[in-house]
Amino acid sequence: MTEIEIYINKYAQDKLTDSEIMEWFDSFELSKQKEIRDKLIIFTEQSHPTDEMISTAIQTAPINDTMTPVVIFKTQTFKIAMNKIENLPDSELRKSFVIMLNIFKTADMHRRETDCKNGCTHFWHNIKDL
């Protein structure tokens, strides 16, 4: 697993706090932050969040629900929202990361509690504390 994969999945499994994941994200230059966002886009799409999961993530995310990336997820279908998020200006990158991270966390937690509750072979669900 890459560092990006480890950090995103550790956050989804409550092994990193909001402040820890954001400190990690903020430590990178813009080009690396975009690489992290692009990886998170893939993870979020693969987690197949439902509208209910997205709504829950919005309610629990440490971001104001009037911020542009949040409004996009509230008003667009998931697929359209993901396309719009990818094309937002750089000034929205951090906020986009926060909301997508929470959507991924919510959807991945649901999967771990349902499909994978009796164990699974998903290596990303078996991250050990580093």
Salt bridges, closest charged atoms under 4 A:
GLU5 OE2 - LYS39 NZ 3.51
ASP14 OD1 - LYS105 NZ 2.53
ASP26 OD2 - ARG94 NH2 2.76
GLU35 OE2 - LYS32 NZ 3.68
ASP38 OD1 - ARG37 NH2 2.89
ASP65 OD2 - LYS74 NZ 3.60
ASP90 OD1 - LYS34 NZ 2.98
GLU92 OE1 - LYS95 NZ 3.19
ASP108 OD2 - ARG112 NE 2.96
ASP108 OD1 - HIS125 NE2 2.85
